[in-house]
């Protein structure tokens, strides 16, 4: 795949440390919902620093969108992304992704692990096929929840938040344990999609297998 120069159209923060970047879409370029791209900043000193970020727009859109967890305190690529403005450029390299929609099920995300799911959710909405899908979303605090209003509108009561750093009324407190899954999921003969840190994925996958979920029904993507 040849590289593409992406020109930034807009940037804005979805949470204190999550940045949304919108760019032009190269002619003839396409991707599947759930995939991510390796990007670099088209700026001296950063052109070889590739990082992977998920597409969060619909494939049919005329622009591209990336939703990115940033680390402002670090001298990193994401720190540099915070400095970019309209007209600056990114370079899109290869496109990858293990997450693809295989049917109704339970999506389990930790923090920025939600990003590969966003385009999938929006595509399901566009087709009026949200159906009985469910989202279990783990974050540290309420302020860390990405696109909370959008997910609430999509899933209603099938959108369950759990916070590990603070207790808030009407939000679960703790981590995604086997007990938490059992309390919220009644059907274990369906698809399960997991994205988050390696330790989270390992733990959640172990819980699901203990709950007799077929391994072939578990799709994972490491954040």
C-alpha positions in Angstrom: 0.0 0.0 0.0 1.3 3.4 -0.9 1.6 6.2 1.7 -1.0 9.0 1.8 -0.5 12.6 3.0 -3.4 13.6 5.2 -4.2 17.3 5.7 -5.8 18.1 9.1 -9.2 19.7 8.9 -9.9 20.0 12.6 -8.8 18.9 16.1 -10.8 18.9 19.3 -10.7 17.2 22.7 -13.4 14.6 23.6 -12.0 14.2 27.1 -9.1 16.0 28.9 -6.7 13.6 27.3 -8.5 12.2 24.3 -8.0 14.0 21.0 -10.2 13.8 17.9 -8.4 14.6 14.6 -10.3 14.9 11.3 -8.4 14.9 8.0 -9.2 14.8 4.3 -9.8 11.4 2.8 -7.5 10.5 -0.2 -9.2 9.6 -3.4 -9.8 5.9 -3.8 -8.7 5.1 -0.2 -10.9 2.7 1.8 -10.9 0.8 5.1 -13.1 -1.5 7.1 -14.8 -0.5 10.3 -12.6 -1.7 13.2 -9.3 -1.2 11.4 -6.5 1.1 12.3 -3.7 2.9 10.5 0.0 3.5 11.2 0.5 7.3 11.1 3.4 9.6 11.3 3.6 13.4 11.7 4.8 15.1 8.6 7.3 17.2 10.5 11.0 17.2 10.9 12.1 14.8 13.6 8.8 12.9 13.6 8.5 11.3 10.2 9.9 7.9 11.3 7.8 7.7 14.5 4.9 5.5 13.5 2.0 5.0 15.8 -1.2 3.0 15.4 -4.6 4.8 15.6 -8.1 3.6 14.9 -10.4 5.0 12.2 -13.5 6.2 14.0 -15.5 7.5 11.1 -17.7 5.5 8.7 -15.8 4.1 5.7 -18.3 5.9 3.4 -17.5 9.4 4.9 -15.7 11.9 2.8 -13.2 12.6 5.6 -11.1 10.5 8.0 -11.4 10.7 11.8 -9.0 9.4 14.5 -9.7 9.3 18.2 -6.5 9.2 20.1 -5.5 8.9 23.8 -2.7 11.5 24.5 0.0 11.8 27.1 0.6 15.5 27.5 3.2 15.0 30.2 5.5 13.0 27.8 7.7 14.0 24.9 5.9 11.6 22.6 4.0 11.4 19.3 0.7 12.0 21.0 2.1 15.1 22.8 3.1 16.4 19.3 -0.4 15.7 18.0 -1.7 18.1 20.6 0.3 20.8 18.9 -1.1 20.2 15.4 -3.6 22.6 13.8 -5.7 22.9 10.7 -3.5 22.5 7.6 -0.8 20.5 9.3 -0.1 17.0 7.8 0.0 13.4 8.8 1.3 10.5 6.7 -0.9 7.4 6.6 1.1 4.2 6.1 -0.3 0.6 6.4 -3.8 -0.3 7.5 -4.4 -3.2 9.9 -6.9 -4.6 12.4 -8.2 -7.8 14.0 -11.6 -6.4 15.1 -14.3 -7.1 12.6 -18.0 -7.4 13.3 -19.2 -11.0 13.3 -22.7 -10.6 14.7 -24.5 -9.4 17.7 -22.8 -9.7 21.0 -21.1 -8.0 23.9 -18.4 -5.3 23.4 -16.0 -4.9 26.3 -13.6 -2.0 26.2 -11.1 -0.5 28.6 -10.5 3.3 28.1 -9.1 4.1 24.7 -9.8 0.4 23.8 -13.2 1.7 22.7 -11.7 3.3 19.6 -11.8 0.3 17.2 -15.4 -0.2 18.1 -16.6 3.4 17.3 -16.7 3.0 13.5 -18.4 -0.4 13.9 -21.1 1.1 16.1 -21.7 4.0 13.7 -21.9 1.6 10.8 -24.5 -0.5 12.7 -26.5 2.6 13.5 -26.4 3.7 9.8 -27.8 0.3 8.9 -30.3 0.3 11.8 -28.7 -2.9 13.1 -27.6 -2.0 16.7 -30.0 -4.8 17.7 -29.2 -6.6 20.9 -25.5 -5.5 21.0 -24.2 -4.5 24.4 -21.3 -2.3 25.5 -19.5 -2.7 28.8 -17.1 0.2 29.2 -14.3 0.4 31.9 -12.6 3.7 32.7 -10.8 5.3 35.6 -13.1 8.2 36.1 -16.4 9.6 34.7 -14.5 12.3 32.9 -12.5 9.6 31.0 -15.6 8.2 29.3 -15.3 8.8 25.6 -18.5 9.7 23.7 -20.7 8.8 26.6 -23.8 10.6 25.2 -23.5 8.9 21.8 -23.2 5.5 23.3 -26.1 6.1 25.6 -28.2 7.1 22.6 -27.1 4.0 20.7 -27.4 1.3 23.4 -29.7 2.7 26.1 -29.7 0.3 29.1 -27.3 -2.0 27.2 -24.5 0.5 27.8 -22.9 -0.2 31.2 -20.1 1.9 32.7 -17.7 0.8 35.4 -15.2 3.1 37.0 -12.1 2.0 38.9 -10.9 5.3 40.5 -14.0 7.0 41.7 -17.5 6.2 43.0 -20.3 8.0 41.1 -24.0 7.5 41.5 -25.5 5.2 38.8 -22.1 4.0 37.7 -20.6 0.7 38.7 -17.4 0.8 40.7 -14.4 -1.6 40.3 -13.1 -3.6 37.4 -14.4 -6.0 34.8 -14.5 -9.1 36.9 -16.3 -12.4 36.2 -19.0 -11.4 38.7 -19.5 -8.1 36.9 -19.9 -9.9 33.6 -22.4 -12.4 35.0 -24.4 -9.6 36.5 -24.8 -7.9 33.1 -24.8 -10.7 30.5 -27.3 -13.5 30.4 -26.4 -15.1 27.1 -22.9 -16.5 26.8 -23.6 -18.2 23.4 -22.9 -15.0 21.4 -20.0 -13.0 20.1 -17.7 -11.2 22.6 -15.4 -8.4 21.4 -12.6 -7.2 23.8 -10.2 -4.3 23.4 -7.9 -2.8 26.0 -4.5 -3.2 27.7 -2.9 -6.7 27.5 -3.6 -7.4 31.2 -7.2 -6.5 30.8 -7.7 -8.6 27.8 -6.0 -11.6 29.5 -8.2 -11.3 32.5 -11.5 -10.8 30.6 -10.8 -13.6 28.2 -10.1 -15.9 31.2 -13.4 -14.9 32.8 -15.3 -15.5 29.6 -13.7 -19.0 29.1 -14.6 -19.8 32.7 -18.2 -18.8 31.9 -18.0 -21.4 29.0 -17.9 -18.9 26.2 -16.6 -20.6 23.0 -13.1 -19.4 22.2 -14.1 -19.0 18.6 -16.7 -16.4 19.8 -14.0 -14.2 21.4 -12.4 -11.5 19.3 -9.6 -9.4 20.9 -7.5 -6.4 19.9 -4.6 -5.2 22.1 -4.6 -1.5 22.7 
